[in-house]
Amino acid sequence: MALNDQDIARIANLARLELSPGESERMLVQLNNFFGIVEKMQAVDTSGVSPLSHPVAAIQDIALRLRDDLVSEPNNREANMQNAPAADKGMFLVPKVIE
């Protein structure tokens, strides 16, 4: 897939960019190079290759550093609701914005 000058002008218009002729030509070359790389990557047969959760997982096991999901804050609903200008059944009441 190769782009032309009209494609670059349309993309610039959609992005609300004002490109000089030099910038437009540079953008054309860069985007065509990018699409060339994408075409090469799509040509590689990846059937039978399982997806990786992380790039390093191909060479070593990855241990995710996740903390335990524990409750660390007490329930302060009543104290928090005291500052509400309007509340009902433990929830903040807000003015209707959309009719």
Buried (B, 14 or more C-beta within 10 A) or exposed (E): EEBEEEBBEEBBEEEEEEBEEEEBEEBBEEBBEEEEEEEEEEEEEEEEEEEEEEEEEEEEEEEEEEEEEEEEEEEEEEEEEEEEEEBEEEEEEEEEEEE
